[in-house]
Amino acid sequence: MRTLRFITADVFTTEPFTGNQLAVVFGAEGLPTETLQAITREFNYAETTFVFAPEDPSHTRRVRIFTPELEVPFAGHPTIGTAHVLVASGEVPALGSEMTLVLGENVGPVPVRVTLEHGVPVHAQLTTAQLPEERVEVTDLEALARVLSLSATDLVGGLHAPTGVSCGLPFQLIALNSVEAVERARLHHDAWDTTLKGMWAAWPMVFAMARDGGDADREARLPLHVRGCDIRARVFVPGSTVPEDPATGSANACLAGYLAKRTPRDGVLRWEVAQGVEMGRPSRLHIEAHKRDGVIDAVRVGGATVLVSEGTMAVR
């Protein structure tokens, strides 16, 4: 019998019991992948991370990321949350007002800049190991609208037409013409099976988003920590035990690249995204991309994290 230590946290939020839940597990060295997967299903969060000693001396830690169904090469909220937990728990000593951790993930090394106040981490920002890649696989707006139980008139075409995007994990990104359409969206599993299942950018997630026009009444109904965002987003995960994700850093990294590519200026481009509102787990993500001479050369995602619990687990 072995005893593993874990810490849980809510990521991309400043308020406990909102944001995206994460379990960070220590002491799992030598356990088979099947056991790590079983532990992940026991938590049944969108993702669980397992922290190991670094395989590369230039890295801070080795991190493996699991959903309840499978291991993934990269994910945003587990990366942000794990970096925060490492510093907040003292596993990695807090140094100064800003420090950078390098997490060795299956996608490669992911640097995470952690901002501290009085020795306490208050914000973490990752830089993706891979720059955005786009693939247009489905151009039928009617079919894509059915996937979200919407009509084709709810979707944006032209320059912002639906496309697949990846910064290490691919998503089908579908821009909608209103926040109201985002709120109405419901995943239609049969339509997803017919239109997107098996596609590169639907493995297995669908990212719906809209620019927020700043409607005062709608803003007033939002929790304080997600007011004033530029974009409202939702991420659907067909076939998962967690069918909608409350905050998806990897998807929002894709969004930063998608928006930056369509913005006709260079420099640092920034947006604030509210996700998880419709499912009662409101989250706030800070996304940015850097362009030089019209080329994106960096994508970053950041946010706050709140520690929730810690404990031990017995594993045979």
C-alpha positions in Angstrom: 0.0 0.0 0.0 1.3 3.4 -1.0 0.1 6.8 0.2 0.0 9.7 -2.3 -0.4 13.3 -1.4 -2.7 15.6 -3.4 -3.8 19.2 -3.4 -6.9 20.5 -5.2 -7.3 23.9 -6.6 -9.7 26.1 -8.6 -8.0 27.5 -11.6 -8.7 30.7 -13.6 -10.5 32.3 -10.7 -10.0 34.4 -7.6 -13.1 32.9 -5.9 -13.2 29.4 -4.3 -15.7 27.0 -5.8 -15.7 28.7 -9.2 -13.2 28.3 -12.1 -11.9 24.9 -13.2 -11.1 22.2 -10.6 -7.7 20.5 -10.6 -6.1 17.8 -8.6 -2.3 17.8 -8.3 -0.9 14.5 -7.2 2.6 13.9 -5.7 4.5 10.7 -5.1 3.2 8.6 -8.0 6.7 7.6 -9.2 6.7 4.1 -10.7 2.9 3.6 -10.9 1.6 2.3 -14.2 -0.3 4.6 -16.5 -3.5 2.5 -15.8 -3.2 3.4 -12.1 -2.7 7.1 -12.9 -5.8 7.0 -15.1 -7.8 5.3 -12.4 -6.8 8.0 -9.9 -7.9 10.6 -12.4 -11.3 9.0 -12.7 -11.6 8.9 -8.9 -11.3 12.7 -8.8 -13.4 13.0 -11.9 -12.3 16.6 -12.6 -11.7 17.8 -16.1 -8.0 17.1 -15.5 -5.6 15.7 -12.9 -1.8 16.2 -13.0 0.9 14.0 -11.6 4.2 15.7 -10.6 7.5 14.0 -10.9 11.2 14.9 -10.6 12.4 16.6 -13.8 13.8 14.4 -16.6 15.8 17.4 -17.9 17.9 19.3 -15.4 16.8 22.6 -17.0 13.1 21.8 -16.1 11.5 22.5 -12.8 9.3 19.3 -12.7 8.0 16.6 -15.0 4.2 16.8 -15.3 1.8 14.3 -16.8 -1.8 15.4 -17.5 -4.9 13.2 -17.6 -8.5 13.7 -18.3 -10.9 11.0 -17.0 -10.6 9.3 -20.4 -7.0 9.6 -21.5 -3.6 11.2 -21.1 -3.2 14.5 -23.0 0.1 16.1 -24.2 -0.8 19.6 -23.0 -3.6 21.5 -21.3 -3.8 25.0 -20.0 -5.6 25.0 -16.7 -3.5 22.0 -15.4 -0.3 23.8 -16.3 -1.3 27.1 -14.7 -2.8 25.4 -11.6 0.2 23.0 -11.1 2.7 25.8 -11.3 0.6 27.8 -8.7 0.3 24.7 -6.4 4.1 24.0 -6.6 4.9 27.5 -5.4 2.0 27.9 -2.9 2.7 24.6 -1.3 6.4 25.2 -0.9 7.3 22.3 -3.2 9.2 24.9 -5.2 10.5 27.8 -3.0 9.0 31.2 -3.7 11.6 33.6 -5.0 11.1 37.4 -5.4 8.1 39.0 -7.0 8.3 36.9 -10.2 9.7 33.5 -11.1 9.5 31.2 -14.0 8.9 27.4 -13.7 9.5 25.1 -16.7 7.2 22.1 -16.7 8.2 19.2 -18.8 5.0 18.0 -20.4 4.4 15.5 -23.3 4.1 18.5 -25.7 7.6 19.6 -24.6 8.9 22.2 -22.0 6.2 24.7 -21.0 7.5 27.9 -19.2 5.1 29.4 -16.6 5.7 32.8 -15.2 4.4 33.1 -11.6 3.7 36.5 -10.1 3.9 36.8 -6.3 2.9 39.2 -3.6 4.5 38.9 -0.2 5.7 35.4 -1.2 2.3 34.2 -2.2 1.5 33.4 -5.9 -1.3 35.5 -7.3 -1.1 34.9 -11.1 0.5 32.5 -13.4 1.0 32.8 -17.2 2.1 30.0 -19.5 3.8 30.3 -22.9 2.7 27.6 -25.3 5.4 25.1 -26.4 3.8 25.2 -29.9 2.7 28.1 -32.0 -0.9 28.1 -33.5 -1.6 25.8 -36.3 -4.9 26.0 -38.3 -6.7 23.5 -40.4 -10.1 24.1 -42.0 -11.8 20.7 -42.2 -15.6 21.6 -42.3 -17.0 24.5 -44.2 -20.7 23.7 -43.9 -22.1 26.3 -41.5 -25.5 24.6 -41.3 -23.8 21.3 -40.2 -21.6 23.1 -37.7 -24.6 25.0 -36.3 -26.4 21.8 -35.7 -23.5 20.6 -33.6 -24.3 23.4 -31.2 -28.1 23.2 -31.6 -28.1 26.6 -33.3 -28.9 28.0 -36.8 -26.4 28.9 -39.4 -27.3 32.6 -38.9 -25.8 32.4 -35.4 -22.3 31.6 -36.9 -19.8 34.1 -38.2 -18.4 33.5 -41.7 -15.8 35.2 -43.8 -12.5 35.9 -42.1 -13.8 34.5 -38.8 -15.4 31.4 -40.3 -15.0 28.1 -38.2 -11.6 26.5 -38.2 -9.5 24.0 -36.3 -6.7 25.4 -34.2 -4.0 23.8 -32.1 -1.3 25.0 -29.8 -0.5 21.4 -28.8 -4.1 20.3 -28.4 -6.6 20.8 -31.3 -10.0 22.4 -31.0 -12.8 23.1 -33.5 -13.3 26.9 -33.0 -16.7 28.3 -33.9 -17.2 32.0 -33.7 -20.8 33.1 -33.0 -22.4 36.5 -33.6 -23.6 37.1 -30.1 -23.2 36.2 -26.4 -26.9 35.2 -26.4 -26.0 32.5 -29.0 -23.2 31.3 -26.8 -25.7 31.0 -23.9 -28.2 29.1 -26.1 -25.7 26.6 -27.4 -26.2 23.0 -26.5 -24.1 20.2 -27.9 -26.0 17.9 -30.2 -24.2 14.6 -30.0 -25.7 13.0 -33.1 -24.7 16.1 -35.1 -21.2 16.0 -33.7 -20.9 12.3 -34.6 -21.9 13.1 -38.2 -20.0 16.3 -38.7 -16.9 16.3 -36.5 -16.2 12.9 -35.0 -12.8 11.7 -36.1 -11.6 15.1 -37.3 -8.2 16.5 -36.3 -9.8 19.5 -34.6 -12.6 17.7 -32.7 -10.5 15.5 -30.6 -12.8 15.8 -28.9 -13.6 19.4 -28.1 -15.7 22.1 -29.6 -15.0 25.8 -28.7 -17.8 28.3 -29.2 -17.2 32.0 -28.5 -18.5 35.5 -29.2 -17.3 39.0 -28.7 -19.0 40.6 -25.7 -20.8 43.8 -26.6 -20.8 44.9 -23.0 -24.6 44.8 -22.4 -25.0 46.5 -19.0 -27.9 44.3 -17.8 -26.1 41.1 -18.7 -22.9 42.4 -17.1 -24.8 43.2 -13.9 -25.9 39.5 -13.6 -22.3 38.2 -13.8 -20.1 37.5 -10.8 -17.7 40.4 -10.2 -14.6 38.5 -11.1 -15.8 37.8 -14.7 -17.3 41.2 -15.5 -15.8 43.4 -18.2 -14.4 40.6 -20.4 -14.0 41.0 -24.1 -15.2 37.5 -25.1 -17.6 34.9 -23.8 -16.7 31.3 -24.5 -17.8 27.7 -23.9 -15.9 24.4 -24.5 -17.9 21.2 -25.1 -16.3 17.8 -24.6 -18.4 15.1 -26.3 -18.3 11.7 -24.7 -16.5 12.9 -21.6 -17.7 12.4 -18.0 -17.1 16.2 -17.8 -19.2 17.2 -20.9 -18.5 20.9 -20.6 -15.2 22.5 -19.4 -15.4 25.6 -17.2 -12.0 27.0 -18.2 -9.8 25.7 -21.0 -6.4 27.3 -21.2 -5.3 25.2 -24.2 -8.4 26.3 -26.2 -8.0 29.9 -25.2 -4.4 29.8 -26.4 -5.8 28.7 -29.7 -8.2 31.6 -29.5 -5.4 34.1 -28.9 -3.6 32.8 -32.0 -6.8 32.8 -34.1 -7.6 36.4 -33.1 -4.1 37.7 -33.5 -3.8 36.2 -37.0 -6.9 38.2 -37.9 -5.7 41.5 -36.3 -3.9 43.7 -38.7 -1.2 45.0 -36.4 1.9 43.9 -34.6 2.9 44.0 -30.9 1.3 42.4 -27.9 -2.4 41.7 -28.4 -4.5 41.0 -25.3 -8.0 39.8 -24.6 -10.0 38.8 -21.4 -12.2 35.8 -21.7 -15.1 34.7 -19.5 -15.8 30.9 -19.6 -17.9 28.5 -17.5 -20.6 31.1 -16.8 -23.5 29.0 -18.1 -22.4 25.9 -16.0 -22.1 27.8 -12.7 -18.2 27.8 -12.7 -17.4 31.3 -13.9 -13.8 31.6 -14.9 -11.6 34.5 -16.2 -8.7 33.9 -18.6 -6.1 36.4 -19.7 -4.9 35.6 -23.2 -2.3 37.3 -25.4 -0.2 36.8 -28.6 2.8 38.6 -29.8 3.2 39.5 -33.5 6.3 40.7 -35.3 6.2 41.6 -39.0 2.8 40.0 -39.2 4.0 36.6 -37.8 2.8 35.3 -34.4 5.9 34.3 -32.4 4.4 33.8 -28.9 1.1 32.8 -27.4 0.4 33.1 -23.6 -2.5 32.3 -21.3 -2.7 33.4 -17.7 -5.0 33.6 -14.7 -5.3 33.3 -10.9 -5.7 30.1 -8.9 -7.2 29.3 -5.5 -6.1 26.4 -3.3 -9.1 24.4 -2.0 -8.0 21.2 -0.2 -5.2 18.8 0.4 -5.1 15.2 1.6 -3.7 11.7 1.0 -4.8 8.8 -1.0 -4.1 5.1 -0.5 -3.1 3.2 -3.6 -2.4 -0.5 -3.8 
